[in-house]
Amino acid sequence: MELFKEQEVPELVKYFVTCWRKTCGLRMSYSFVKTGGSGEAYDIIAENVLGKVFFAGEATHRHFPQTVAGAILSGVREASKIAAL
């Protein structure tokens, strides 16, 4: 393989390619911080609107973005805020 010129990489035996675009119900992507970005956008996206509209999802969790855990934790975070109203 040209990518690992200095390493011996075995030939590929098997692979699986997902096609979210064609799979019914799976139209997703994950957030990312661009090179040089601070991650502050995650905090901004997580801000509620007038204490009435709350946002959850991996794109709102600064410490665990791009993960299912971040999505779950953000849901718990927002549920706590709503319960405290």
N, CA, C and O atoms as a Maestro MAE file, in Angstrom:
{
 s_m_m2io_version
 :::
 2.0.0
}

f_m_ct {
 s_m_title
 :::
 protein
 m_atom[340] {
  # First column is atom index #
  i_m_mmod_type
  r_m_x_coord
  r_m_y_coord
  r_m_z_coord
  i_m_residue_number
  s_m_chain_name
  s_m_pdb_residue_name
  s_m_pdb_atom_name
  i_m_atomic_number
  :::
  1 25 0.840 -1.179 0.000 1 A "MET " " N  " 7
  2 3 0.000 0.000 0.000 1 A "MET " " CA " 6
  3 2 0.887 1.245 0.000 1 A "MET " " C  " 6
  4 15 1.921 1.284 0.665 1 A "MET " " O  " 8
  5 25 0.486 2.209 -0.718 2 A "GLU " " N  " 7
  6 3 1.276 3.436 -0.805 2 A "GLU " " CA " 6
  7 2 1.183 4.287 0.454 2 A "GLU " " C  " 6
  8 15 2.089 5.069 0.740 2 A "GLU " " O  " 8
  9 25 0.109 4.146 1.198 3 A "LEU " " N  " 7
  10 3 -0.080 4.958 2.392 3 A "LEU " " CA " 6
  11 2 0.931 4.604 3.484 3 A "LEU " " C  " 6
  12 15 1.406 5.483 4.204 3 A "LEU " " O  " 8
  13 25 1.255 3.318 3.604 4 A "PHE " " N  " 7
  14 3 2.176 2.845 4.634 4 A "PHE " " CA " 6
  15 2 3.432 2.280 3.975 4 A "PHE " " C  " 6
  16 15 3.711 1.087 4.097 4 A "PHE " " O  " 8
  17 25 4.170 3.103 3.296 5 A "LYS " " N  " 7
  18 3 5.317 2.655 2.515 5 A "LYS " " CA " 6
  19 2 6.393 1.984 3.356 5 A "LYS " " C  " 6
  20 15 7.080 1.082 2.875 5 A "LYS " " O  " 8
  21 25 6.548 2.408 4.596 6 A "GLU " " N  " 7
  22 3 7.621 1.876 5.433 6 A "GLU " " CA " 6
  23 2 7.154 0.718 6.316 6 A "GLU " " C  " 6
  24 15 7.932 0.203 7.119 6 A "GLU " " O  " 8
  25 25 5.893 0.304 6.175 7 A "GLN " " N  " 7
  26 3 5.358 -0.785 6.987 7 A "GLN " " CA " 6
  27 2 4.828 -1.879 6.076 7 A "GLN " " C  " 6
  28 15 4.393 -1.618 4.955 7 A "GLN " " O  " 8
  29 25 4.872 -3.094 6.570 8 A "GLU " " N  " 7
  30 3 4.288 -4.191 5.814 8 A "GLU " " CA " 6
  31 2 2.834 -4.341 6.249 8 A "GLU " " C  " 6
  32 15 2.553 -4.686 7.396 8 A "GLU " " O  " 8
  33 25 1.936 -4.086 5.346 9 A "VAL " " N  " 7
  34 3 0.507 -4.135 5.628 9 A "VAL " " CA " 6
  35 2 -0.089 -5.308 4.870 9 A "VAL " " C  " 6
  36 15 0.073 -5.396 3.653 9 A "VAL " " O  " 8
  37 25 -0.773 -6.208 5.557 10 A "PRO " " N  " 7
  38 3 -1.354 -7.371 4.863 10 A "PRO " " CA " 6
  39 2 -2.455 -6.938 3.900 10 A "PRO " " C  " 6
  40 15 -3.068 -5.882 4.061 10 A "PRO " " O  " 8
  41 25 -2.687 -7.776 2.903 11 A "GLU " " N  " 7
  42 3 -3.756 -7.514 1.941 11 A "GLU " " CA " 6
  43 2 -5.109 -7.530 2.650 11 A "GLU " " C  " 6
  44 15 -5.314 -8.297 3.591 11 A "GLU " " O  " 8
  45 25 -6.008 -6.700 2.203 12 A "LEU " " N  " 7
  46 3 -7.349 -6.609 2.756 12 A "LEU " " CA " 6
  47 2 -8.098 -7.912 2.504 12 A "LEU " " C  " 6
  48 15 -8.096 -8.428 1.386 12 A "LEU " " O  " 8
  49 25 -8.730 -8.437 3.533 13 A "VAL " " N  " 7
  50 3 -9.447 -9.705 3.424 13 A "VAL " " CA " 6
  51 2 -10.940 -9.464 3.206 13 A "VAL " " C  " 6
  52 15 -11.575 -10.127 2.385 13 A "VAL " " O  " 8
  53 25 -11.484 -8.512 3.948 14 A "LYS " " N  " 7
  54 3 -12.924 -8.260 3.899 14 A "LYS " " CA " 6
  55 2 -13.183 -6.817 4.291 14 A "LYS " " C  " 6
  56 15 -12.425 -6.249 5.076 14 A "LYS " " O  " 8
  57 25 -14.229 -6.220 3.767 15 A "TYR " " N  " 7
  58 3 -14.601 -4.865 4.154 15 A "TYR " " CA " 6
  59 2 -16.102 -4.688 4.002 15 A "TYR " " C  " 6
  60 15 -16.775 -5.475 3.337 15 A "TYR " " O  " 8
  61 25 -16.606 -3.647 4.627 16 A "PHE " " N  " 7
  62 3 -18.026 -3.321 4.581 16 A "PHE " " CA " 6
  63 2 -18.163 -1.821 4.410 16 A "PHE " " C  " 6
  64 15 -17.557 -1.049 5.154 16 A "PHE " " O  " 8
  65 25 -18.942 -1.413 3.454 17 A "VAL " " N  " 7
  66 3 -19.148 0.005 3.199 17 A "VAL " " CA " 6
  67 2 -20.594 0.353 3.533 17 A "VAL " " C  " 6
  68 15 -21.529 -0.248 3.005 17 A "VAL " " O  " 8
  69 25 -20.759 1.326 4.410 18 A "THR " " N  " 7
  70 3 -22.118 1.773 4.724 18 A "THR " " CA " 6
  71 2 -22.559 2.789 3.687 18 A "THR " " C  " 6
  72 15 -21.741 3.484 3.084 18 A "THR " " O  " 8
  73 25 -23.834 2.860 3.494 19 A "CYS " " N  " 7
  74 3 -24.370 3.838 2.550 19 A "CYS " " CA " 6
  75 2 -25.577 4.503 3.210 19 A "CYS " " C  " 6
  76 15 -26.727 4.177 2.914 19 A "CYS " " O  " 8
  77 25 -25.287 5.438 4.104 20 A "TRP " " N  " 7
  78 3 -26.346 6.092 4.854 20 A "TRP " " CA " 6
  79 2 -27.357 6.766 3.949 20 A "TRP " " C  " 6
  80 15 -28.541 6.837 4.279 20 A "TRP " " O  " 8
  81 25 -26.905 7.256 2.826 21 A "ARG " " N  " 7
  82 3 -27.813 7.953 1.912 21 A "ARG " " CA " 6
  83 2 -28.920 7.053 1.395 21 A "ARG " " C  " 6
  84 15 -30.037 7.514 1.158 21 A "ARG " " O  " 8
  85 25 -28.624 5.788 1.220 22 A "LYS " " N  " 7
  86 3 -29.599 4.861 0.650 22 A "LYS " " CA " 6
  87 2 -30.363 4.054 1.688 22 A "LYS " " C  " 6
  88 15 -31.366 3.420 1.359 22 A "LYS " " O  " 8
  89 25 -29.909 4.067 2.930 23 A "THR " " N  " 7
  90 3 -30.555 3.290 3.982 23 A "THR " " CA " 6
  91 2 -31.690 4.108 4.585 23 A "THR " " C  " 6
  92 15 -31.476 5.214 5.082 23 A "THR " " O  " 8
  93 25 -32.879 3.564 4.538 24 A "CYS " " N  " 7
  94 3 -34.061 4.256 5.051 24 A "CYS " " CA " 6
  95 2 -33.878 4.585 6.532 24 A "CYS " " C  " 6
  96 15 -33.513 3.712 7.320 24 A "CYS " " O  " 8
  97 25 -34.126 5.816 6.907 25 A "GLY " " N  " 7
  98 3 -34.050 6.240 8.299 25 A "GLY " " CA " 6
  99 2 -32.664 6.624 8.774 25 A "GLY " " C  " 6
  100 15 -32.520 7.121 9.891 25 A "GLY " " O  " 8
  101 25 -31.655 6.414 7.977 26 A "LEU " " N  " 7
  102 3 -30.290 6.772 8.385 26 A "LEU " " CA " 6
  103 2 -29.781 7.905 7.511 26 A "LEU " " C  " 6
  104 15 -29.152 7.674 6.478 26 A "LEU " " O  " 8
  105 25 -30.051 9.097 7.922 27 A "ARG " " N  " 7
  106 3 -29.578 10.272 7.194 27 A "ARG " " CA " 6
  107 2 -28.830 11.136 8.207 27 A "ARG " " C  " 6
  108 15 -29.336 12.166 8.654 27 A "ARG " " O  " 8
  109 25 -27.639 10.711 8.558 28 A "MET " " N  " 7
  110 3 -26.969 11.386 9.654 28 A "MET " " CA " 6
  111 2 -25.530 11.736 9.320 28 A "MET " " C  " 6
  112 15 -24.955 11.285 8.329 28 A "MET " " O  " 8
  113 25 -24.998 12.534 10.165 29 A "SER " " N  " 7
  114 3 -23.579 12.881 10.106 29 A "SER " " CA " 6
  115 2 -23.184 13.334 11.499 29 A "SER " " C  " 6
  116 15 -24.036 13.467 12.378 29 A "SER " " O  " 8
  117 25 -21.913 13.566 11.701 30 A "TYR " " N  " 7
  118 3 -21.435 14.034 12.995 30 A "TYR " " CA " 6
  119 2 -20.783 15.394 12.846 30 A "TYR " " C  " 6
  120 15 -20.276 15.745 11.780 30 A "TYR " " O  " 8
  121 25 -20.803 16.150 13.923 31 A "SER " " N  " 7
  122 3 -20.184 17.468 13.927 31 A "SER " " CA " 6
  123 2 -18.665 17.319 13.996 31 A "SER " " C  " 6
  124 15 -18.150 16.245 14.306 31 A "SER " " O  " 8
  125 25 -17.968 18.392 13.707 32 A "PHE " " N  " 7
  126 3 -16.520 18.397 13.848 32 A "PHE " " CA " 6
  127 2 -16.039 19.824 14.046 32 A "PHE " " C  " 6
  128 15 -16.704 20.782 13.651 32 A "PHE " " O  " 8
  129 25 -14.887 19.946 14.658 33 A "VAL " " N  " 7
  130 3 -14.269 21.253 14.850 33 A "VAL " " CA " 6
  131 2 -13.203 21.393 13.774 33 A "VAL " " C  " 6
  132 15 -12.328 20.537 13.648 33 A "VAL " " O  " 8
  133 25 -13.274 22.453 13.013 34 A "LYS " " N  " 7
  134 3 -12.294 22.653 11.950 34 A "LYS " " CA " 6
  135 2 -10.904 22.888 12.535 34 A "LYS " " C  " 6
  136 15 -10.765 23.270 13.697 34 A "LYS " " O  " 8
  137 25 -9.910 22.662 11.743 35 A "THR " " N  " 7
  138 3 -8.538 22.879 12.167 35 A "THR " " CA " 6
  139 2 -8.387 24.307 12.676 35 A "THR " " C  " 6
  140 15 -8.753 25.264 11.993 35 A "THR " " O  " 8
  141 25 -7.852 24.439 13.865 36 A "GLY " " N  " 7
  142 3 -7.685 25.756 14.467 36 A "GLY " " CA " 6
  143 2 -8.899 26.236 15.231 36 A "GLY " " C  " 6
  144 15 -8.851 27.290 15.866 36 A "GLY " " O  " 8
  145 25 -9.993 25.479 15.183 37 A "GLY " " N  " 7
  146 3 -11.208 25.871 15.893 37 A "GLY " " CA " 6
  147 2 -11.074 25.632 17.386 37 A "GLY " " C  " 6
  148 15 -10.226 24.852 17.821 37 A "GLY " " O  " 8
  149 25 -11.905 26.299 18.171 38 A "SER " " N  " 7
  150 3 -11.803 26.201 19.624 38 A "SER " " CA " 6
  151 2 -12.796 25.219 20.234 38 A "SER " " C  " 6
  152 15 -12.593 24.763 21.359 38 A "SER " " O  " 8
  153 25 -13.829 24.896 19.539 39 A "GLY " " N  " 7
  154 3 -14.880 24.061 20.106 39 A "GLY " " CA " 6
  155 2 -15.972 24.875 20.773 39 A "GLY " " C  " 6
  156 15 -16.955 24.319 21.262 39 A "GLY " " O  " 8
  157 25 -15.804 26.190 20.795 40 A "GLU " " N  " 7
  158 3 -16.788 27.064 21.427 40 A "GLU " " CA " 6
  159 2 -18.167 26.935 20.765 40 A "GLU " " C  " 6
  160 15 -19.189 27.177 21.408 40 A "GLU " " O  " 8
  161 25 -18.193 26.563 19.511 41 A "ALA " " N  " 7
  162 3 -19.469 26.435 18.798 41 A "ALA " " CA " 6
  163 2 -20.388 25.413 19.456 41 A "ALA " " C  " 6
  164 15 -21.608 25.568 19.425 41 A "ALA " " O  " 8
  165 25 -19.815 24.372 20.048 42 A "TYR " " N  " 7
  166 3 -20.647 23.378 20.736 42 A "TYR " " CA " 6
  167 2 -21.427 24.025 21.872 42 A "TYR " " C  " 6
  168 15 -22.602 23.722 22.077 42 A "TYR " " O  " 8
  169 25 -20.776 24.910 22.605 43 A "ASP " " N  " 7
  170 3 -21.443 25.614 23.706 43 A "ASP " " CA " 6
  171 2 -22.526 26.551 23.181 43 A "ASP " " C  " 6
  172 15 -23.605 26.650 23.766 43 A "ASP " " O  " 8
  173 25 -22.240 27.226 22.095 44 A "ILE " " N  " 7
  174 3 -23.200 28.179 21.516 44 A "ILE " " CA " 6
  175 2 -24.439 27.444 21.018 44 A "ILE " " C  " 6
  176 15 -25.566 27.883 21.248 44 A "ILE " " O  " 8
  177 25 -24.220 26.326 20.336 45 A "ILE " " N  " 7
  178 3 -25.348 25.543 19.812 45 A "ILE " " CA " 6
  179 2 -26.210 25.001 20.944 45 A "ILE " " C  " 6
  180 15 -27.417 24.825 20.774 45 A "ILE " " O  " 8
  181 25 -25.603 24.734 22.098 46 A "ALA " " N  " 7
  182 3 -26.328 24.169 23.236 46 A "ALA " " CA " 6
  183 2 -27.153 25.198 24.003 46 A "ALA " " C  " 6
  184 15 -27.955 24.819 24.857 46 A "ALA " " O  " 8
  185 25 -26.979 26.484 23.722 47 A "GLU " " N  " 7
  186 3 -27.725 27.507 24.457 47 A "GLU " " CA " 6
  187 2 -29.220 27.409 24.176 47 A "GLU " " C  " 6
  188 15 -29.639 27.254 23.029 47 A "GLU " " O  " 8
  189 25 -30.007 27.500 25.225 48 A "ASN " " N  " 7
  190 3 -31.463 27.431 25.038 48 A "ASN " " CA " 6
  191 2 -31.991 28.769 24.518 48 A "ASN " " C  " 6
  192 15 -31.296 29.785 24.537 48 A "ASN " " O  " 8
  193 25 -33.215 28.737 24.064 49 A "VAL " " N  " 7
  194 3 -33.857 29.938 23.537 49 A "VAL " " CA " 6
  195 2 -34.952 30.346 24.517 49 A "VAL " " C  " 6
  196 15 -35.981 29.682 24.642 49 A "VAL " " O  " 8
  197 25 -34.702 31.452 25.205 50 A "LEU " " N  " 7
  198 3 -35.671 32.024 26.148 50 A "LEU " " CA " 6
  199 2 -36.158 31.025 27.196 50 A "LEU " " C  " 6
  200 15 -37.274 31.151 27.698 50 A "LEU " " O  " 8
  201 25 -35.342 30.051 27.524 51 A "GLY " " N  " 7
  202 3 -35.731 29.056 28.520 51 A "GLY " " CA " 6
  203 2 -36.898 28.196 28.105 51 A "GLY " " C  " 6
  204 15 -37.543 27.573 28.948 51 A "GLY " " O  " 8
  205 25 -37.184 28.153 26.803 52 A "LYS " " N  " 7
  206 3 -38.337 27.392 26.308 52 A "LYS " " CA " 6
  207 2 -37.973 26.342 25.261 52 A "LYS " " C  " 6
  208 15 -38.670 25.337 25.122 52 A "LYS " " O  " 8
  209 25 -36.896 26.568 24.531 53 A "VAL " " N  " 7
  210 3 -36.451 25.608 23.511 53 A "VAL " " CA " 6
  211 2 -35.042 25.164 23.898 53 A "VAL " " C  " 6
  212 15 -34.139 25.986 24.057 53 A "VAL " " O  " 8
  213 25 -34.872 23.853 24.046 54 A "PHE " " N  " 7
  214 3 -33.603 23.304 24.509 54 A "PHE " " CA " 6
  215 2 -33.018 22.395 23.433 54 A "PHE " " C  " 6
  216 15 -33.755 21.736 22.700 54 A "PHE " " O  " 8
  217 25 -31.702 22.364 23.344 55 A "PHE " " N  " 7
  218 3 -31.033 21.611 22.291 55 A "PHE " " CA " 6
  219 2 -30.128 20.528 22.870 55 A "PHE " " C  " 6
  220 15 -29.338 20.778 23.779 55 A "PHE " " O  " 8
  221 25 -30.258 19.344 22.335 56 A "ALA " " N  " 7
  222 3 -29.422 18.214 22.724 56 A "ALA " " CA " 6
  223 2 -28.879 17.579 21.454 56 A "ALA " " C  " 6
  224 15 -29.305 17.906 20.346 56 A "ALA " " O  " 8
  225 25 -27.947 16.682 21.631 57 A "GLY " " N  " 7
  226 3 -27.333 15.992 20.498 57 A "GLY " " CA " 6
  227 2 -25.825 16.112 20.593 57 A "GLY " " C  " 6
  228 15 -25.308 17.003 21.266 57 A "GLY " " O  " 8
  229 25 -25.121 15.217 19.921 58 A "GLU " " N  " 7
  230 3 -23.665 15.208 20.036 58 A "GLU " " CA " 6
  231 2 -23.036 16.533 19.646 58 A "GLU " " C  " 6
  232 15 -21.957 16.870 20.133 58 A "GLU " " O  " 8
  233 25 -23.686 17.284 18.782 59 A "ALA " " N  " 7
  234 3 -23.147 18.574 18.331 59 A "ALA " " CA " 6
  235 2 -23.304 19.669 19.376 59 A "ALA " " C  " 6
  236 15 -22.885 20.806 19.158 59 A "ALA " " O  " 8
  237 25 -23.909 19.326 20.517 60 A "THR " " N  " 7
  238 3 -24.062 20.303 21.594 60 A "THR " " CA " 6
  239 2 -23.229 19.931 22.818 60 A "THR " " C  " 6
  240 15 -23.327 20.594 23.851 60 A "THR " " O  " 8
  241 25 -22.424 18.897 22.722 61 A "HIS " " N  " 7
  242 3 -21.618 18.463 23.868 61 A "HIS " " CA " 6
  243 2 -20.137 18.669 23.571 61 A "HIS " " C  " 6
  244 15 -19.530 17.918 22.808 61 A "HIS " " O  " 8
  245 25 -19.577 19.686 24.180 62 A "ARG " " N  " 7
  246 3 -18.191 20.093 23.902 62 A "ARG " " CA " 6
  247 2 -17.164 19.013 24.249 62 A "ARG " " C  " 6
  248 15 -16.156 18.878 23.555 62 A "ARG " " O  " 8
  249 25 -17.403 18.256 25.295 63 A "HIS " " N  " 7
  250 3 -16.405 17.289 25.748 63 A "HIS " " CA " 6
  251 2 -16.535 15.916 25.099 63 A "HIS " " C  " 6
  252 15 -15.569 15.153 25.084 63 A "HIS " " O  " 8
  253 25 -17.710 15.585 24.562 64 A "PHE " " N  " 7
  254 3 -17.901 14.300 23.897 64 A "PHE " " CA " 6
  255 2 -18.620 14.469 22.559 64 A "PHE " " C  " 6
  256 15 -19.623 13.799 22.312 64 A "PHE " " O  " 8
  257 25 -18.124 15.351 21.696 65 A "PRO " " N  " 7
  258 3 -18.769 15.493 20.395 65 A "PRO " " CA " 6
  259 2 -18.477 14.263 19.536 65 A "PRO " " C  " 6
  260 15 -17.560 13.495 19.826 65 A "PRO " " O  " 8
  261 25 -19.240 14.093 18.510 66 A "GLN " " N  " 7
  262 3 -19.033 13.016 17.544 66 A "GLN " " CA " 6
  263 2 -19.215 11.637 18.158 66 A "GLN " " C  " 6
  264 15 -18.695 10.654 17.632 66 A "GLN " " O  " 8
  265 25 -19.948 11.552 19.267 67 A "THR " " N  " 7
  266 3 -20.146 10.258 19.915 67 A "THR " " CA " 6
  267 2 -21.593 10.064 20.336 67 A "THR " " C  " 6
  268 15 -22.329 11.026 20.558 67 A "THR " " O  " 8
  269 25 -21.983 8.810 20.440 68 A "VAL " " N  " 7
  270 3 -23.312 8.499 20.965 68 A "VAL " " CA " 6
  271 2 -23.380 8.927 22.430 68 A "VAL " " C  " 6
  272 15 -24.409 9.414 22.898 68 A "VAL " " O  " 8
  273 25 -22.273 8.739 23.143 69 A "ALA " " N  " 7
  274 3 -22.243 9.157 24.546 69 A "ALA " " CA " 6
  275 2 -22.520 10.649 24.680 69 A "ALA " " C  " 6
  276 15 -23.244 11.066 25.584 69 A "ALA " " O  " 8
  277 25 -21.950 11.453 23.790 70 A "GLY " " N  " 7
  278 3 -22.200 12.893 23.817 70 A "GLY " " CA " 6
  279 2 -23.662 13.210 23.580 70 A "GLY " " C  " 6
  280 15 -24.218 14.113 24.206 70 A "GLY " " O  " 8
  281 25 -24.285 12.471 22.679 71 A "ALA " " N  " 7
  282 3 -25.709 12.680 22.403 71 A "ALA " " CA " 6
  283 2 -26.543 12.345 23.638 71 A "ALA " " C  " 6
  284 15 -27.442 13.099 24.011 71 A "ALA " " O  " 8
  285 25 -26.243 11.217 24.264 72 A "ILE " " N  " 7
  286 3 -26.996 10.801 25.453 72 A "ILE " " CA " 6
  287 2 -26.777 11.779 26.601 72 A "ILE " " C  " 6
  288 15 -27.732 12.220 27.240 72 A "ILE " " O  " 8
  289 25 -25.519 12.114 26.858 73 A "LEU " " N  " 7
  290 3 -25.227 13.040 27.958 73 A "LEU " " CA " 6
  291 2 -25.870 14.404 27.742 73 A "LEU " " C  " 6
  292 15 -26.316 15.036 28.701 73 A "LEU " " O  " 8
  293 25 -25.924 14.858 26.513 74 A "SER " " N  " 7
  294 3 -26.558 16.153 26.252 74 A "SER " " CA " 6
  295 2 -28.060 16.074 26.487 74 A "SER " " C  " 6
  296 15 -28.673 17.045 26.931 74 A "SER " " O  " 8
  297 25 -28.649 14.928 26.192 75 A "GLY " " N  " 7
  298 3 -30.072 14.739 26.473 75 A "GLY " " CA " 6
  299 2 -30.357 14.774 27.962 75 A "GLY " " C  " 6
  300 15 -31.336 15.377 28.402 75 A "GLY " " O  " 8
  301 25 -29.500 14.126 28.733 76 A "VAL " " N  " 7
  302 3 -29.631 14.142 30.196 76 A "VAL " " CA " 6
  303 2 -29.452 15.568 30.714 76 A "VAL " " C  " 6
  304 15 -30.190 16.015 31.591 76 A "VAL " " O  " 8
  305 25 -28.474 16.272 30.168 77 A "ARG " " N  " 7
  306 3 -28.210 17.665 30.582 77 A "ARG " " CA " 6
  307 2 -29.443 18.530 30.357 77 A "ARG " " C  " 6
  308 15 -29.858 19.270 31.250 77 A "ARG " " O  " 8
  309 25 -30.029 18.439 29.170 78 A "GLU " " N  " 7
  310 3 -31.188 19.279 28.858 78 A "GLU " " CA " 6
  311 2 -32.419 18.850 29.636 78 A "GLU " " C  " 6
  312 15 -33.217 19.696 30.038 78 A "GLU " " O  " 8
  313 25 -32.590 17.550 29.857 79 A "ALA " " N  " 7
  314 3 -33.717 17.083 30.654 79 A "ALA " " CA " 6
  315 2 -33.617 17.632 32.079 79 A "ALA " " C  " 6
  316 15 -34.625 17.997 32.683 79 A "ALA " " O  " 8
  317 25 -32.399 17.685 32.606 80 A "SER " " N  " 7
  318 3 -32.194 18.255 33.946 80 A "SER " " CA " 6
  319 2 -32.572 19.715 33.984 80 A "SER " " C  " 6
  320 15 -33.194 20.172 34.943 80 A "SER " " O  " 8
  321 25 -32.204 20.458 32.947 81 A "LYS " " N  " 7
  322 3 -32.554 21.876 32.887 81 A "LYS " " CA " 6
  323 2 -34.078 22.060 32.849 81 A "LYS " " C  " 6
  324 15 -34.626 22.934 33.522 81 A "LYS " " O  " 8
  325 25 -34.737 21.236 32.065 82 A "ILE " " N  " 7
  326 3 -36.197 21.341 31.932 82 A "ILE " " CA " 6
  327 2 -36.877 20.949 33.243 82 A "ILE " " C  " 6
  328 15 -37.847 21.587 33.652 82 A "ILE " " O  " 8
  329 25 -36.379 19.914 33.895 83 A "ALA " " N  " 7
  330 3 -36.956 19.456 35.160 83 A "ALA " " CA " 6
  331 2 -36.805 20.517 36.245 83 A "ALA " " C  " 6
  332 15 -37.622 20.596 37.163 83 A "ALA " " O  " 8
  333 25 -35.760 21.328 36.137 84 A "ALA " " N  " 7
  334 3 -35.516 22.372 37.154 84 A "ALA " " CA " 6
  335 2 -36.391 23.599 36.967 84 A "ALA " " C  " 6
  336 15 -36.386 24.486 37.820 84 A "ALA " " O  " 8
  337 25 -37.142 23.676 35.874 85 A "LEU " " N  " 7
  338 3 -37.998 24.855 35.642 85 A "LEU " " CA " 6
  339 2 -39.142 24.923 36.621 85 A "LEU " " C  " 6
  340 15 -39.950 25.849 36.563 85 A "LEU " " O  " 8
  :::
 }
 m_bond[339] {
  # First column is bond index #
  i_m_from
  i_m_to
  i_m_order
  :::
  1 1 2 1
  2 2 3 1
  3 3 4 2
  4 3 5 1
  5 5 6 1
  6 6 7 1
  7 7 8 2
  8 7 9 1
  9 9 10 1
  10 10 11 1
  11 11 12 2
  12 11 13 1
  13 13 14 1
  14 14 15 1
  15 15 16 2
  16 15 17 1
  17 17 18 1
  18 18 19 1
  19 19 20 2
  20 19 21 1
  21 21 22 1
  22 22 23 1
  23 23 24 2
  24 23 25 1
  25 25 26 1
  26 26 27 1
  27 27 28 2
  28 27 29 1
  29 29 30 1
  30 30 31 1
  31 31 32 2
  32 31 33 1
  33 33 34 1
  34 34 35 1
  35 35 36 2
  36 35 37 1
  37 37 38 1
  38 38 39 1
  39 39 40 2
  40 39 41 1
  41 41 42 1
  42 42 43 1
  43 43 44 2
  44 43 45 1
  45 45 46 1
  46 46 47 1
  47 47 48 2
  48 47 49 1
  49 49 50 1
  50 50 51 1
  51 51 52 2
  52 51 53 1
  53 53 54 1
  54 54 55 1
  55 55 56 2
  56 55 57 1
  57 57 58 1
  58 58 59 1
  59 59 60 2
  60 59 61 1
  61 61 62 1
  62 62 63 1
  63 63 64 2
  64 63 65 1
  65 65 66 1
  66 66 67 1
  67 67 68 2
  68 67 69 1
  69 69 70 1
  70 70 71 1
  71 71 72 2
  72 71 73 1
  73 73 74 1
  74 74 75 1
  75 75 76 2
  76 75 77 1
  77 77 78 1
  78 78 79 1
  79 79 80 2
  80 79 81 1
  81 81 82 1
  82 82 83 1
  83 83 84 2
  84 83 85 1
  85 85 86 1
  86 86 87 1
  87 87 88 2
  88 87 89 1
  89 89 90 1
  90 90 91 1
  91 91 92 2
  92 91 93 1
  93 93 94 1
  94 94 95 1
  95 95 96 2
  96 95 97 1
  97 97 98 1
  98 98 99 1
  99 99 100 2
  100 99 101 1
  101 101 102 1
  102 102 103 1
  103 103 104 2
  104 103 105 1
  105 105 106 1
  106 106 107 1
  107 107 108 2
  108 107 109 1
  109 109 110 1
  110 110 111 1
  111 111 112 2
  112 111 113 1
  113 113 114 1
  114 114 115 1
  115 115 116 2
  116 115 117 1
  117 117 118 1
  118 118 119 1
  119 119 120 2
  120 119 121 1
  121 121 122 1
  122 122 123 1
  123 123 124 2
  124 123 125 1
  125 125 126 1
  126 126 127 1
  127 127 128 2
  128 127 129 1
  129 129 130 1
  130 130 131 1
  131 131 132 2
  132 131 133 1
  133 133 134 1
  134 134 135 1
  135 135 136 2
  136 135 137 1
  137 137 138 1
  138 138 139 1
  139 139 140 2
  140 139 141 1
  141 141 142 1
  142 142 143 1
  143 143 144 2
  144 143 145 1
  145 145 146 1
  146 146 147 1
  147 147 148 2
  148 147 149 1
  149 149 150 1
  150 150 151 1
  151 151 152 2
  152 151 153 1
  153 153 154 1
  154 154 155 1
  155 155 156 2
  156 155 157 1
  157 157 158 1
  158 158 159 1
  159 159 160 2
  160 159 161 1
  161 161 162 1
  162 162 163 1
  163 163 164 2
  164 163 165 1
  165 165 166 1
  166 166 167 1
  167 167 168 2
  168 167 169 1
  169 169 170 1
  170 170 171 1
  171 171 172 2
  172 171 173 1
  173 173 174 1
  174 174 175 1
  175 175 176 2
  176 175 177 1
  177 177 178 1
  178 178 179 1
  179 179 180 2
  180 179 181 1
  181 181 182 1
  182 182 183 1
  183 183 184 2
  184 183 185 1
  185 185 186 1
  186 186 187 1
  187 187 188 2
  188 187 189 1
  189 189 190 1
  190 190 191 1
  191 191 192 2
  192 191 193 1
  193 193 194 1
  194 194 195 1
  195 195 196 2
  196 195 197 1
  197 197 198 1
  198 198 199 1
  199 199 200 2
  200 199 201 1
  201 201 202 1
  202 202 203 1
  203 203 204 2
  204 203 205 1
  205 205 206 1
  206 206 207 1
  207 207 208 2
  208 207 209 1
  209 209 210 1
  210 210 211 1
  211 211 212 2
  212 211 213 1
  213 213 214 1
  214 214 215 1
  215 215 216 2
  216 215 217 1
  217 217 218 1
  218 218 219 1
  219 219 220 2
  220 219 221 1
  221 221 222 1
  222 222 223 1
  223 223 224 2
  224 223 225 1
  225 225 226 1
  226 226 227 1
  227 227 228 2
  228 227 229 1
  229 229 230 1
  230 230 231 1
  231 231 232 2
  232 231 233 1
  233 233 234 1
  234 234 235 1
  235 235 236 2
  236 235 237 1
  237 237 238 1
  238 238 239 1
  239 239 240 2
  240 239 241 1
  241 241 242 1
  242 242 243 1
  243 243 244 2
  244 243 245 1
  245 245 246 1
  246 246 247 1
  247 247 248 2
  248 247 249 1
  249 249 250 1
  250 250 251 1
  251 251 252 2
  252 251 253 1
  253 253 254 1
  254 254 255 1
  255 255 256 2
  256 255 257 1
  257 257 258 1
  258 258 259 1
  259 259 260 2
  260 259 261 1
  261 261 262 1
  262 262 263 1
  263 263 264 2
  264 263 265 1
  265 265 266 1
  266 266 267 1
  267 267 268 2
  268 267 269 1
  269 269 270 1
  270 270 271 1
  271 271 272 2
  272 271 273 1
  273 273 274 1
  274 274 275 1
  275 275 276 2
  276 275 277 1
  277 277 278 1
  278 278 279 1
  279 279 280 2
  280 279 281 1
  281 281 282 1
  282 282 283 1
  283 283 284 2
  284 283 285 1
  285 285 286 1
  286 286 287 1
  287 287 288 2
  288 287 289 1
  289 289 290 1
  290 290 291 1
  291 291 292 2
  292 291 293 1
  293 293 294 1
  294 294 295 1
  295 295 296 2
  296 295 297 1
  297 297 298 1
  298 298 299 1
  299 299 300 2
  300 299 301 1
  301 301 302 1
  302 302 303 1
  303 303 304 2
  304 303 305 1
  305 305 306 1
  306 306 307 1
  307 307 308 2
  308 307 309 1
  309 309 310 1
  310 310 311 1
  311 311 312 2
  312 311 313 1
  313 313 314 1
  314 314 315 1
  315 315 316 2
  316 315 317 1
  317 317 318 1
  318 318 319 1
  319 319 320 2
  320 319 321 1
  321 321 322 1
  322 322 323 1
  323 323 324 2
  324 323 325 1
  325 325 326 1
  326 326 327 1
  327 327 328 2
  328 327 329 1
  329 329 330 1
  330 330 331 1
  331 331 332 2
  332 331 333 1
  333 333 334 1
  334 334 335 1
  335 335 336 2
  336 335 337 1
  337 337 338 1
  338 338 339 1
  339 339 340 2
  :::
 }
}
